[in-house]
Amino acid sequence: MFRSLNSRSTLCALALTCLFSFAGCSNSDDNPAGDDGDHAEAFGTALIVGSDTLVIADGNVVTGSLAVTFPDTLGPIQVWFLDEDGEWFRPEAHDHGPLASSEDEVVELDVRIENEAMASARLGHEDGEEWEWAFYLNSITTGTTTLRIALLHEGHDDYVSPQIPVVVTDTP
């Protein structure tokens, strides 16, 4: 009986230690991962060139495609994200409650092309801050492929779009 009581006491102490440890991590000041409740989640994306909206990916439904003529470049292609209510936002635009973008928190754009022998992407921030949420699509050869837009938060995927069609055509 003494052995059983000792095991129960040890188990209780271990459970209470875990409980207090987890409760201590709930404060975002103490938690290096932060509080996920502080930012809007992306549920879709919109791709715009000039004043033309070329693609809207809302959930798993993609409307439109990107088309570029070989050997040209399309862009800058502006990237906007859609929240669960369909409102457009960018991480630095705090009026819609999106991801915080501060010195302590890194939020980045990533463009992933399925067939990089057909097309490549160059992020817009390489050309200046005004294109931080944009990219250029470079044609390499004619054909079709797809790309995905990813929103990276602290180095991990916070959102990845469905496959967006890309068509590279020969000169018009």
FIKE-801616 format. One record per residue: residue number from 1; z, x, y of N, C-alpha, C in turn. Coordinates in Angstrom, 2 decimals, decimal comma. Example, Ala and Ser with C-alpha at 12.3 -4.5 7.8 and 13.67 -1.06 7.14 Angstrom:
2
+-----+---------+---------+---------+---------+---------+----------+---------+---------+---------+
|   k |    n.up |  n.east | n.north |   ca.up | ca.east | ca.north |    c.up |  c.east | c.north |
+-----+---------+---------+---------+---------+---------+----------+---------+---------+---------+
|   1 |    7,80 |   13,19 |   -5,69 |    7,80 |   12,30 |    -4,50 |    7,80 |   13,20 |   -3,30 |
|   2 |    7,08 |   12,85 |   -2,25 |    7,14 |   13,67 |    -1,06 |    7,87 |   12,90 |    0,03 |
+-----+---------+---------+---------+---------+---------+----------+---------+---------+---------+
This chain:
172
+-----+---------+---------+---------+---------+---------+----------+---------+---------+---------+
|   k |    n.up |  n.east | n.north |   ca.up | ca.east | ca.north |    c.up |  c.east | c.north |
+-----+---------+---------+---------+---------+---------+----------+---------+---------+---------+
|   1 |    0,00 |    0,82 |   -1,19 |    0,00 |    0,00 |     0,00 |    0,00 |    0,86 |    1,26 |
|   2 |    0,76 |    1,93 |    1,29 |    0,80 |    2,80 |     2,44 |   -0,58 |    3,40 |    2,71 |
|   3 |   -1,28 |    3,75 |    1,63 |   -2,61 |    4,31 |     1,78 |   -3,57 |    3,29 |    2,40 |
|   4 |   -3,49 |    2,04 |    1,99 |   -4,34 |    0,98 |     2,51 |   -4,05 |    0,74 |    4,00 |
|   5 |   -2,78 |    0,73 |    4,37 |   -2,40 |    0,53 |     5,76 |   -2,91 |    1,68 |    6,62 |
|   6 |   -2,80 |    2,90 |    6,11 |   -3,27 |    4,07 |     6,84 |   -4,78 |    3,99 |    7,07 |
|   7 |   -5,55 |    3,56 |    6,09 |   -7,00 |    3,42 |     6,23 |   -7,34 |    2,35 |    7,25 |
|   8 |   -6,60 |    1,24 |    7,20 |   -6,84 |    0,18 |     8,18 |   -6,53 |    0,65 |    9,59 |
|   9 |   -5,45 |    1,38 |    9,75 |   -5,07 |    1,89 |    11,08 |   -6,13 |    2,85 |   11,60 |
|  10 |   -6,61 |    3,71 |   10,72 |   -7,65 |    4,67 |    11,11 |   -8,92 |    3,92 |   11,51 |
|  11 |   -9,30 |    2,90 |   10,71 |  -10,49 |    2,12 |    11,01 |  -10,36 |    1,38 |   12,33 |
|  12 |   -9,16 |    0,82 |   12,58 |   -8,91 |    0,11 |    13,85 |   -8,99 |    1,07 |   15,02 |
|  13 |   -8,40 |    2,23 |   14,90 |   -8,43 |    3,21 |    15,99 |   -9,86 |    3,66 |   16,27 |
|  14 |  -10,64 |    3,86 |   15,21 |  -12,04 |    4,26 |    15,37 |  -12,84 |    3,17 |   16,07 |
|  15 |  -12,63 |    1,92 |   15,67 |  -13,34 |    0,79 |    16,28 |  -12,99 |    0,67 |   17,77 |
|  16 |  -11,70 |    0,81 |   18,11 |  -11,29 |    0,73 |    19,51 |  -11,87 |    1,88 |   20,33 |
|  17 |  -11,92 |    3,07 |   19,75 |  -12,51 |    4,22 |    20,45 |  -13,97 |    3,96 |   20,75 |
|  18 |  -14,72 |    3,45 |   19,75 |  -16,14 |    3,14 |    19,96 |  -16,32 |    2,07 |   21,03 |
|  19 |  -15,47 |    1,05 |   20,98 |  -15,56 |   -0,04 |    21,94 |  -15,37 |    0,47 |   23,37 |
|  20 |  -14,35 |    1,29 |   23,58 |  -14,11 |    1,82 |    24,92 |  -15,20 |    2,80 |   25,34 |
|  21 |  -15,74 |    3,54 |   24,41 |  -16,84 |    4,46 |    24,74 |  -18,07 |    3,70 |   25,20 |
|  22 |  -18,43 |    2,62 |   24,49 |  -19,60 |    1,83 |    24,87 |  -19,36 |    1,09 |   26,18 |
|  23 |  -18,16 |    0,59 |   26,39 |  -17,85 |   -0,11 |    27,63 |  -17,95 |    0,85 |   28,81 |
|  24 |  -17,58 |    2,10 |   28,62 |  -17,66 |    3,08 |    29,68 |  -19,09 |    3,42 |   30,06 |
|  25 |  -20,05 |    3,19 |   29,16 |  -21,45 |    3,51 |    29,45 |  -22,17 |    2,40 |   30,18 |
|  26 |  -21,52 |    1,27 |   30,39 |  -22,22 |    0,15 |    31,00 |  -22,44 |    0,34 |   32,50 |
|  27 |  -21,70 |    1,21 |   33,14 |  -21,88 |    1,47 |    34,56 |  -23,07 |    2,39 |   34,74 |
|  28 |  -24,05 |    1,98 |   35,55 |  -25,26 |    2,78 |    35,72 |  -24,97 |    4,11 |   36,39 |
|  29 |  -23,84 |    4,25 |   37,12 |  -23,51 |    5,54 |    37,72 |  -23,14 |    6,55 |   36,65 |
|  30 |  -22,55 |    6,08 |   35,56 |  -22,15 |    6,97 |    34,48 |  -23,23 |    7,12 |   33,43 |
|  31 |  -24,20 |    6,24 |   33,41 |  -25,22 |    6,22 |    32,38 |  -26,49 |    6,87 |   32,90 |
|  32 |  -26,86 |    8,04 |   32,36 |  -28,06 |    8,72 |    32,86 |  -29,33 |    7,91 |   32,66 |
|  33 |  -29,34 |    6,98 |   31,73 |  -30,54 |    6,16 |    31,51 |  -30,66 |    5,08 |   32,57 |
|  34 |  -29,58 |    4,83 |   33,30 |  -29,63 |    3,82 |    34,35 |  -29,44 |    2,43 |   33,79 |
|  35 |  -29,58 |    1,44 |   34,63 |  -29,42 |    0,05 |    34,27 |  -30,80 |   -0,60 |   34,30 |
|  36 |  -31,28 |   -1,04 |   33,12 |  -32,61 |   -1,62 |    33,05 |  -32,74 |   -2,91 |   33,84 |
|  37 |  -31,62 |   -3,50 |   34,26 |  -31,68 |   -4,72 |    35,04 |  -32,09 |   -4,49 |   36,49 |
|  38 |  -32,21 |   -3,22 |   36,89 |  -32,51 |   -2,91 |    38,28 |  -33,99 |   -2,97 |   38,61 |
|  39 |  -34,87 |   -3,22 |   37,65 |  -36,28 |   -3,19 |    37,95 |  -37,04 |   -4,29 |   37,23 |
|  40 |  -38,14 |   -4,67 |   37,84 |  -39,01 |   -5,68 |    37,24 |  -39,79 |   -5,04 |   36,10 |
|  41 |  -40,08 |   -5,81 |   35,12 |  -40,88 |   -5,33 |    34,01 |  -42,34 |   -5,65 |   34,26 |
|  42 |  -43,21 |   -4,74 |   33,87 |  -44,65 |   -4,99 |    33,97 |  -45,09 |   -5,76 |   32,73 |
|  43 |  -45,85 |   -6,84 |   32,96 |  -46,39 |   -7,65 |    31,87 |  -47,91 |   -7,62 |   31,88 |
|  44 |  -48,48 |   -6,96 |   32,89 |  -49,93 |   -6,89 |    33,00 |  -50,32 |   -5,88 |   34,04 |
|  45 |  -51,63 |   -5,74 |   34,22 |  -52,14 |   -4,80 |    35,21 |  -53,44 |   -5,32 |   35,80 |
|  46 |  -53,74 |   -4,89 |   37,02 |  -54,99 |   -5,23 |    37,69 |  -55,62 |   -3,94 |   38,18 |
|  47 |  -56,95 |   -3,83 |   38,00 |  -57,69 |   -2,65 |    38,43 |  -58,69 |   -3,07 |   39,50 |
|  48 |  -58,63 |   -2,39 |   40,66 |  -59,41 |   -2,78 |    41,83 |  -60,17 |   -1,57 |   42,36 |
|  49 |  -61,45 |   -1,79 |   42,70 |  -62,24 |   -0,78 |    43,39 |  -62,70 |   -1,41 |   44,70 |
|  50 |  -62,32 |   -0,79 |   45,81 |  -62,63 |   -1,37 |    47,12 |  -61,93 |   -2,70 |   47,26 |
|  51 |  -62,70 |   -3,76 |   47,46 |  -62,11 |   -5,10 |    47,55 |  -62,42 |   -5,94 |   46,31 |
|  52 |  -62,97 |   -5,30 |   45,27 |  -63,35 |   -6,01 |    44,04 |  -62,32 |   -5,80 |   42,93 |
|  53 |  -61,77 |   -6,90 |   42,42 |  -60,89 |   -6,82 |    41,26 |  -61,78 |   -6,79 |   40,02 |
|  54 |  -61,80 |   -5,65 |   39,33 |  -62,69 |   -5,48 |    38,19 |  -62,05 |   -5,91 |   36,88 |
|  55 |  -60,74 |   -5,71 |   36,74 |  -60,05 |   -6,01 |    35,49 |  -58,69 |   -6,60 |   35,79 |
|  56 |  -58,35 |   -7,63 |   35,03 |  -56,97 |   -8,13 |    35,00 |  -56,57 |   -8,22 |   33,54 |
|  57 |  -55,50 |   -7,54 |   33,20 |  -54,92 |   -7,61 |    31,86 |  -53,58 |   -8,30 |   32,02 |
|  58 |  -53,51 |   -9,54 |   31,57 |  -52,28 |  -10,33 |    31,69 |  -51,78 |  -10,59 |   30,28 |
|  59 |  -50,69 |   -9,93 |   29,92 |  -50,24 |   -9,98 |    28,53 |  -51,27 |   -9,28 |   27,67 |
|  60 |  -51,79 |   -9,99 |   26,66 |  -52,81 |   -9,42 |    25,78 |  -54,22 |   -9,87 |   26,13 |
|  61 |  -54,37 |  -10,63 |   27,22 |  -55,68 |  -11,14 |    27,61 |  -56,27 |  -10,24 |   28,70 |
|  62 |  -57,46 |   -9,69 |   28,41 |  -58,14 |   -8,82 |    29,37 |  -59,38 |   -9,53 |   29,88 |
|  63 |  -59,49 |   -9,62 |   31,21 |  -60,65 |  -10,21 |    31,86 |  -61,34 |   -9,11 |   32,65 |
|  64 |  -62,63 |   -8,88 |   32,35 |  -63,39 |   -7,86 |    33,05 |  -63,49 |   -6,56 |   32,27 |
|  65 |  -64,16 |   -5,59 |   32,87 |  -64,31 |   -4,26 |    32,26 |  -64,61 |   -3,26 |   33,36 |
|  66 |  -64,59 |   -2,00 |   33,00 |  -64,97 |   -0,94 |    33,93 |  -66,33 |   -0,43 |   33,51 |
|  67 |  -67,24 |   -0,31 |   34,47 |  -68,59 |    0,19 |    34,20 |  -68,89 |    1,33 |   35,15 |
|  68 |  -69,40 |    2,41 |   34,60 |  -69,76 |    3,57 |    35,40 |  -71,11 |    4,07 |   34,91 |
|  69 |  -71,94 |    4,50 |   35,84 |  -73,26 |    5,01 |    35,51 |  -73,18 |    6,52 |   35,29 |
|  70 |  -73,81 |    6,99 |   34,21 |  -73,87 |    8,42 |    33,95 |  -74,85 |    9,07 |   34,90 |
|  71 |  -74,59 |   10,10 |   35,56 |  -73,45 |   11,03 |    35,51 |  -72,47 |   10,84 |   36,67 |
|  72 |  -72,17 |    9,63 |   37,05 |  -71,34 |    9,35 |    38,23 |  -69,86 |    9,23 |   37,89 |
|  73 |  -69,09 |    9,01 |   38,95 |  -67,65 |    8,78 |    38,86 |  -67,34 |    7,46 |   39,54 |
|  74 |  -66,49 |    6,66 |   38,94 |  -66,04 |    5,39 |    39,53 |  -64,64 |    5,60 |   40,09 |
|  75 |  -64,46 |    5,20 |   41,35 |  -63,11 |    5,31 |    41,88 |  -63,08 |    5,62 |   43,35 |
|  76 |  -61,93 |    5,59 |   43,92 |  -60,65 |    5,44 |    43,23 |  -60,46 |    4,01 |   42,73 |
|  77 |  -59,93 |    3,91 |   41,54 |  -59,60 |    2,62 |    40,92 |  -58,10 |    2,41 |   41,15 |
|  78 |  -57,79 |    1,45 |   42,01 |  -56,39 |    1,16 |    42,33 |  -55,73 |    0,40 |   41,18 |
|  79 |  -54,50 |    0,76 |   40,87 |  -53,75 |    0,13 |    39,79 |  -52,58 |   -0,65 |   40,38 |
|  80 |  -52,52 |   -1,93 |   40,00 |  -51,39 |   -2,79 |    40,34 |  -50,82 |   -3,31 |   39,03 |
|  81 |  -49,54 |   -3,62 |   39,02 |  -48,91 |   -4,18 |    37,84 |  -48,52 |   -5,63 |   38,12 |
|  82 |  -48,47 |   -6,43 |   37,08 |  -48,11 |   -7,84 |    37,19 |  -46,75 |   -8,04 |   36,55 |
|  83 |  -45,85 |   -8,76 |   37,26 |  -44,56 |   -9,07 |    36,68 |  -44,69 |  -10,35 |   35,85 |
|  84 |  -43,59 |  -10,84 |   35,31 |  -43,64 |  -12,01 |    34,42 |  -44,09 |  -13,28 |   35,12 |
|  85 |  -44,01 |  -13,31 |   36,46 |  -44,47 |  -14,47 |    37,23 |  -45,90 |  -14,31 |   37,72 |
|  86 |  -46,56 |  -13,20 |   37,34 |  -47,93 |  -12,95 |    37,77 |  -48,04 |  -12,32 |   39,15 |
|  87 |  -46,89 |  -11,96 |   39,76 |  -46,89 |  -11,29 |    41,06 |  -47,30 |   -9,84 |   40,89 |
|  88 |  -48,13 |   -9,34 |   41,79 |  -48,58 |   -7,95 |    41,74 |  -47,56 |   -7,06 |   42,41 |
|  89 |  -47,32 |   -5,88 |   41,83 |  -46,40 |   -4,92 |    42,43 |  -46,78 |   -3,50 |   42,04 |
|  90 |  -46,22 |   -2,60 |   42,79 |  -46,25 |   -1,16 |    42,47 |  -44,82 |   -0,68 |   42,52 |
|  91 |  -44,49 |    0,33 |   41,77 |  -43,10 |    0,78 |    41,74 |  -42,48 |    1,11 |   43,08 |
|  92 |  -43,25 |    1,56 |   44,08 |  -42,64 |    1,89 |    45,37 |  -42,50 |    0,69 |   46,29 |
|  93 |  -43,01 |   -0,47 |   45,91 |  -42,95 |   -1,66 |    46,77 |  -41,74 |   -2,49 |   46,39 |
|  94 |  -40,61 |   -2,23 |   47,03 |  -39,34 |   -2,83 |    46,63 |  -39,23 |   -4,33 |   46,93 |
|  95 |  -40,15 |   -4,90 |   47,70 |  -40,01 |   -6,31 |    48,06 |  -40,21 |   -7,25 |   46,88 |
|  96 |  -40,83 |   -6,78 |   45,79 |  -40,98 |   -7,64 |    44,61 |  -40,00 |   -7,27 |   43,51 |
|  97 |  -39,07 |   -6,37 |   43,79 |  -38,05 |   -6,00 |    42,83 |  -38,55 |   -5,16 |   41,66 |
|  98 |  -39,55 |   -4,30 |   41,85 |  -40,04 |   -3,51 |    40,73 |  -39,18 |   -2,30 |   40,45 |
|  99 |  -39,69 |   -1,45 |   39,62 |  -38,98 |   -0,24 |    39,26 |  -38,58 |    0,55 |   40,49 |
| 100 |  -37,40 |    1,11 |   40,46 |  -36,96 |    1,97 |    41,55 |  -37,73 |    3,27 |   41,47 |
| 101 |  -38,10 |    3,79 |   42,60 |  -38,78 |    5,08 |    42,64 |  -38,00 |    5,94 |   43,62 |
| 102 |  -37,17 |    6,80 |   43,10 |  -36,34 |    7,62 |    43,95 |  -36,36 |    9,06 |   43,46 |
| 103 |  -35,62 |    9,92 |   44,15 |  -35,55 |   11,31 |    43,74 |  -34,97 |   11,45 |   42,34 |
| 104 |  -34,06 |   10,55 |   41,96 |  -33,39 |   10,65 |    40,67 |  -34,18 |   10,00 |   39,55 |
| 105 |  -35,16 |    9,20 |   39,87 |  -35,87 |    8,43 |    38,87 |  -37,37 |    8,65 |   39,02 |
| 106 |  -38,03 |    9,01 |   37,94 |  -39,45 |    9,32 |    37,99 |  -40,25 |    8,19 |   37,34 |
| 107 |  -41,18 |    7,63 |   38,09 |  -42,06 |    6,58 |    37,60 |  -43,48 |    7,07 |   37,83 |
| 108 |  -44,30 |    7,07 |   36,76 |  -45,63 |    7,65 |    36,86 |  -46,69 |    6,77 |   36,21 |
| 109 |  -47,92 |    7,01 |   36,64 |  -49,09 |    6,35 |    36,07 |  -49,71 |    7,27 |   35,02 |
| 110 |  -50,18 |    6,68 |   33,92 |  -50,90 |    7,44 |    32,91 |  -52,11 |    6,60 |   32,48 |
| 111 |  -53,26 |    7,25 |   32,34 |  -54,49 |    6,59 |    31,89 |  -54,90 |    7,25 |   30,60 |
| 112 |  -55,03 |    6,44 |   29,53 |  -55,34 |    6,95 |    28,19 |  -56,69 |    6,41 |   27,72 |
| 113 |  -57,66 |    7,32 |   27,62 |  -59,01 |    6,93 |    27,21 |  -59,15 |    7,19 |   25,71 |
| 114 |  -59,64 |    6,17 |   25,00 |  -59,76 |    6,27 |    23,55 |  -60,73 |    7,38 |   23,13 |
| 115 |  -61,93 |    7,41 |   23,71 |  -62,93 |    8,42 |    23,36 |  -63,16 |    9,32 |   24,57 |
| 116 |  -62,44 |   10,43 |   24,61 |  -62,53 |   11,33 |    25,76 |  -63,83 |   12,13 |   25,79 |
| 117 |  -64,66 |   12,02 |   24,75 |  -65,98 |   12,66 |    24,77 |  -66,95 |   11,80 |   25,59 |
| 118 |  -66,59 |   10,55 |   25,86 |  -67,46 |    9,64 |    26,60 |  -67,08 |    9,53 |   28,08 |
| 119 |  -65,78 |    9,56 |   28,36 |  -65,31 |    9,42 |    29,74 |  -63,96 |   10,11 |   29,86 |
| 120 |  -63,63 |   10,48 |   31,09 |  -62,32 |   11,08 |    31,34 |  -61,74 |   10,45 |   32,60 |
| 121 |  -60,44 |   10,61 |   32,76 |  -59,76 |   10,06 |    33,94 |  -59,07 |   11,18 |   34,70 |
| 122 |  -59,13 |   11,07 |   36,01 |  -58,42 |   11,99 |    36,89 |  -57,51 |   11,14 |   37,76 |
| 123 |  -56,24 |   11,43 |   37,75 |  -55,28 |   10,64 |    38,53 |  -55,50 |   10,85 |   40,02 |
| 124 |  -55,37 |    9,78 |   40,77 |  -55,65 |    9,81 |    42,20 |  -54,70 |   10,65 |   43,01 |
| 125 |  -53,45 |   10,80 |   42,55 |  -52,49 |   11,58 |    43,34 |  -52,92 |   13,04 |   43,47 |
| 126 |  -53,85 |   13,46 |   42,63 |  -54,38 |   14,81 |    42,74 |  -55,22 |   14,96 |   44,01 |
| 127 |  -55,68 |   13,83 |   44,59 |  -56,48 |   13,83 |    45,81 |  -55,67 |   13,47 |   47,05 |
| 128 |  -54,44 |   13,06 |   46,89 |  -53,60 |   12,71 |    48,04 |  -52,67 |   11,56 |   47,72 |
| 129 |  -51,59 |   11,47 |   48,49 |  -50,58 |   10,45 |    48,24 |  -51,08 |    9,03 |   48,37 |
| 130 |  -52,10 |    8,79 |   49,20 |  -52,56 |    7,41 |    49,36 |  -53,16 |    6,86 |   48,07 |
| 131 |  -53,48 |    7,73 |   47,11 |  -54,04 |    7,28 |    45,83 |  -53,07 |    7,53 |   44,68 |
| 132 |  -51,76 |    7,48 |   44,97 |  -50,76 |    7,72 |    43,94 |  -50,91 |    6,76 |   42,76 |
| 133 |  -51,24 |    5,51 |   43,02 |  -51,39 |    4,50 |    41,98 |  -52,87 |    4,18 |   41,81 |
| 134 |  -53,67 |    5,21 |   41,57 |  -55,11 |    5,06 |    41,39 |  -55,60 |    6,18 |   40,47 |
| 135 |  -56,84 |    6,01 |   39,98 |  -57,47 |    7,05 |    39,18 |  -58,97 |    6,98 |   39,35 |
| 136 |  -59,64 |    8,03 |   38,92 |  -61,09 |    8,12 |    38,94 |  -61,56 |    8,15 |   37,50 |
| 137 |  -62,64 |    7,43 |   37,20 |  -63,23 |    7,40 |    35,87 |  -64,52 |    8,21 |   35,91 |
| 138 |  -64,52 |    9,33 |   35,20 |  -65,67 |   10,22 |    35,15 |  -66,49 |    9,95 |   33,90 |
| 139 |  -67,80 |    9,76 |   34,07 |  -68,68 |    9,55 |    32,91 |  -69,06 |   10,90 |   32,31 |
| 140 |  -69,11 |   10,96 |   30,98 |  -69,49 |   12,19 |    30,28 |  -70,78 |   11,97 |   29,49 |
| 141 |  -70,86 |   10,82 |   28,83 |  -72,07 |   10,44 |    28,10 |  -72,12 |    8,92 |   28,02 |
| 142 |  -73,27 |    8,35 |   27,70 |  -73,41 |    6,89 |    27,66 |  -72,78 |    6,31 |   26,40 |
| 143 |  -72,34 |    5,06 |   26,51 |  -71,73 |    4,36 |    25,38 |  -70,57 |    3,51 |   25,84 |
| 144 |  -69,76 |    3,07 |   24,89 |  -68,59 |    2,24 |    25,21 |  -67,34 |    2,85 |   24,60 |
| 145 |  -66,26 |    2,64 |   25,27 |  -64,95 |    3,05 |    24,79 |  -63,92 |    2,11 |   25,41 |
| 146 |  -62,66 |    2,43 |   25,30 |  -61,60 |    1,64 |    25,93 |  -60,61 |    2,59 |   26,57 |
| 147 |  -59,81 |    2,04 |   27,46 |  -58,71 |    2,80 |    28,03 |  -57,49 |    1,90 |   28,10 |
| 148 |  -56,35 |    2,52 |   28,23 |  -55,08 |    1,82 |    28,42 |  -54,40 |    2,40 |   29,65 |
| 149 |  -53,75 |    1,55 |   30,40 |  -52,95 |    1,95 |    31,56 |  -51,49 |    1,94 |   31,10 |
| 150 |  -50,80 |    3,03 |   31,38 |  -49,38 |    3,11 |    31,02 |  -48,55 |    3,38 |   32,27 |
| 151 |  -47,40 |    2,75 |   32,32 |  -46,42 |    2,99 |    33,35 |  -45,28 |    3,75 |   32,68 |
| 152 |  -45,11 |    5,00 |   33,10 |  -44,08 |    5,86 |    32,51 |  -42,84 |    5,82 |   33,38 |
| 153 |  -41,70 |    5,67 |   32,73 |  -40,42 |    5,64 |    33,42 |  -39,54 |    6,70 |   32,77 |
| 154 |  -39,24 |    7,75 |   33,55 |  -38,45 |    8,87 |    33,03 |  -39,09 |    9,48 |   31,79 |
| 155 |  -40,44 |    9,54 |   31,76 |  -41,16 |   10,21 |    30,69 |  -41,48 |    9,37 |   29,47 |
| 156 |  -41,03 |    8,11 |   29,42 |  -41,36 |    7,26 |    28,28 |  -42,16 |    6,05 |   28,75 |
| 157 |  -42,88 |    5,43 |   27,81 |  -43,68 |    4,25 |    28,14 |  -42,78 |    3,08 |   28,49 |
| 158 |  -42,94 |    2,57 |   29,70 |  -42,24 |    1,36 |    30,10 |  -43,19 |    0,17 |   29,94 |
| 159 |  -44,48 |    0,44 |   30,05 |  -45,51 |   -0,58 |    29,88 |  -46,80 |    0,12 |   29,45 |
| 160 |  -47,51 |   -0,48 |   28,50 |  -48,84 |   -0,02 |    28,10 |  -49,74 |   -1,25 |   28,03 |
| 161 |  -50,85 |   -1,19 |   28,75 |  -51,78 |   -2,33 |    28,79 |  -52,50 |   -2,48 |   27,46 |
| 162 |  -53,09 |   -3,66 |   27,23 |  -54,00 |   -3,77 |    26,09 |  -55,25 |   -2,94 |   26,37 |
| 163 |  -56,10 |   -2,80 |   25,39 |  -57,33 |   -2,02 |    25,56 |  -58,24 |   -2,67 |   26,58 |
| 164 |  -58,69 |   -1,85 |   27,53 |  -59,59 |   -2,31 |    28,59 |  -60,97 |   -1,71 |   28,32 |
| 165 |  -62,02 |   -2,54 |   28,22 |  -63,35 |   -2,03 |    27,93 |  -63,90 |   -1,12 |   29,03 |
| 166 |  -64,54 |   -0,03 |   28,60 |  -65,21 |    0,90 |    29,50 |  -66,65 |    1,06 |   29,01 |
| 167 |  -67,60 |    0,87 |   29,92 |  -69,02 |    1,00 |    29,57 |  -69,61 |    2,08 |   30,46 |
| 168 |  -70,23 |    3,10 |   29,82 |  -70,94 |    4,14 |    30,55 |  -72,42 |    3,91 |   30,28 |
| 169 |  -73,16 |    3,60 |   31,35 |  -74,59 |    3,30 |    31,21 |  -75,43 |    4,45 |   31,76 |
| 170 |  -76,70 |    4,46 |   31,35 |  -77,62 |    5,45 |    31,87 |  -77,97 |    5,08 |   33,30 |
| 171 |  -78,60 |    5,96 |   34,03 |  -78,94 |    5,70 |    35,43 |  -79,59 |    4,33 |   35,58 |
| 172 |  -79,28 |    3,62 |   36,68 |  -79,74 |    2,23 |    36,83 |  -81,23 |    2,05 |   36,95 |
+-----+---------+---------+---------+---------+---------+----------+---------+---------+---------+
